[in-house]
Structure formats: C-alpha cells, structure tokens
Amino acid sequence: MPVIMPIRDLRDTSRVSELAHQQKEPIFVTKNGYSDLVVMSAEYFERFARENRIDQAIFEAEQEFAEAGETIDAKAAFAELEKKYFG
C-alpha cells in the first residue's frame, strides 16, 4: 500500500528518510490535498532507474523490429556468433 503524507510532515527529515528506507517504495507527498512530490531512498531510485532503462531498451528493440525487423534462425545466429568470436 502506498505511503502518503502531507507536505508539513517533511519537516521531520530524519523520520521521512527512515520511512523511505524501511518501506523501500516511494512516499507520495500531498499539498492542499493534491499530489505534489514523490520522495524515495537513493537505493530505490537507482533500482527504479535501472529497471526503467531496461524497459526502455526492450521498447526500442520492439519498435525497431516492428519497423524493419526480420527473423533469423537461432542455429544460424549462434553459428555466426561462434564464427565471429571463436574463429
């Protein structure tokens, strides 16, 4: 379940930091009842960014294949790689 807190609670930075590390998920901060900020630990952010880069690479590969892709036989692909890297 997401953690939601009002912006005034950000004054207690130690508590917010501790909560971010304990929950290992983003903390949604509201201002006047509306979503305003997202706070997360650096560790969680790095994991999120890494996963996002992987998802983006998969998306780009799928787009490239949809535009001009052609399939090749797996045995032929492995033979080509073996020839290239092992002579």
C-alpha positions as CSV (number, residue, x, y, z in Angstrom):
1,M,0.0,0.0,0.0
2,P,1.5,3.4,-0.9
3,V,2.7,5.8,1.7
4,I,1.0,9.2,1.5
5,M,1.9,12.1,3.8
6,P,1.1,15.8,3.9
7,I,3.9,18.2,3.0
8,R,4.1,19.6,6.5
9,D,5.5,16.2,7.6
10,L,8.6,16.8,5.6
11,R,9.9,19.0,8.4
12,D,10.9,15.8,10.2
13,T,13.5,14.8,7.7
14,S,15.0,12.0,9.8
15,R,11.6,10.3,10.1
16,V,11.0,10.7,6.3
17,S,14.4,9.2,5.5
18,E,13.8,6.3,7.9
19,L,10.4,5.7,6.4
20,A,11.7,5.7,2.9
21,H,14.4,3.2,3.7
22,Q,12.0,1.0,5.7
23,Q,9.2,0.9,3.1
24,K,11.5,0.5,0.1
25,E,8.9,2.3,-2.0
26,P,8.1,5.9,-2.9
27,I,6.4,8.2,-0.5
28,F,3.7,10.4,-2.0
29,V,3.6,13.9,-0.6
30,T,0.4,15.9,-0.8
31,K,-0.1,19.7,-0.7
32,N,-3.5,21.0,0.0
33,G,-4.9,17.5,-0.6
34,Y,-3.3,17.1,-4.0
35,S,-0.3,15.0,-5.1
36,D,2.8,17.3,-5.2
37,L,6.0,15.3,-4.7
38,V,7.4,11.9,-4.5
39,V,10.3,11.0,-2.1
40,M,12.3,7.8,-2.2
41,S,15.6,6.5,-1.0
42,A,18.6,6.7,-3.3
43,E,18.8,2.9,-3.3
44,Y,15.1,2.6,-4.5
45,F,15.7,5.3,-7.1
46,E,18.7,3.6,-8.6
47,R,16.7,0.3,-8.9
48,F,13.8,2.2,-10.4
49,A,16.1,3.9,-12.9
50,R,17.9,0.7,-13.8
51,E,14.5,-1.1,-14.5
52,N,13.3,1.9,-16.5
53,R,16.4,1.7,-18.7
54,I,15.8,-2.0,-19.3
55,D,12.2,-1.4,-20.1
56,Q,13.2,1.4,-22.5
57,A,15.7,-0.8,-24.3
58,I,13.1,-3.5,-24.7
59,F,10.6,-1.0,-26.0
60,E,13.1,0.4,-28.5
61,A,14.1,-3.1,-29.7
62,E,10.4,-4.0,-30.2
63,Q,9.8,-0.7,-32.2
64,E,12.9,-1.4,-34.3
65,F,11.7,-4.9,-35.1
66,A,8.2,-3.7,-35.9
67,E,9.6,-1.2,-38.4
68,A,12.1,-3.3,-40.3
69,G,12.7,-6.5,-38.4
70,E,13.2,-9.9,-39.9
71,T,13.6,-13.1,-38.0
72,I,16.6,-15.4,-38.4
73,D,17.1,-19.0,-37.4
74,A,18.6,-19.4,-33.9
75,K,21.1,-22.0,-35.2
76,A,22.3,-19.7,-37.9
77,A,22.6,-16.8,-35.4
78,F,24.7,-18.9,-32.9
79,A,26.9,-20.2,-35.8
80,E,27.5,-16.7,-36.9
81,L,28.4,-15.6,-33.3
82,E,30.7,-18.6,-32.8
83,K,32.5,-17.9,-36.1
84,K,32.9,-14.2,-35.2
85,Y,34.2,-14.7,-31.7
86,F,35.9,-18.1,-31.8
87,G,37.1,-18.3,-35.4
